[in-house]
Each structure stands twice: as C-alpha cells, then as structure tokens.
C-alpha cells in the first residue's frame, strides 16, 4: 500500500496566517468543533497571527 496523503478522517484544518500573508497548517482534526476550539485557544494566547478553520480539499482515498 502506498501513502497517497493525509487520511480523510481528519478533514478539518487549523491554518495560521502571519502578518506577511504566509500560511501554515497547524493541525488536522476530525470535527469542525474540535478545530474551532484549538483555533480559539491559540488566538487567546494573544499572538498577532490569524488562525482559521478550513475543510481540507484533499481527494478522498478509495480502497
């Protein structure tokens, strides 16, 4: 079996965008609620970066 990318069971991403517009994936989560909670905790730390929740557009793997 080959690795064709991330598992589709973790479709929700937390993405950090810095002041220069650079974007970095912070983590992958199973539910939107879980991803939003992580983004809220990171934002509460007072950092200037923007944390957003997005649904992954990665293709689903088939067996």
Secondary structure, 3 states (H helix, E strand, C coil): CCCCCCCCCCCEEEEEECCCCCEEEEEEECCHHHHHHHHHHHHHCCCCCEEEEEECCCCCCCC
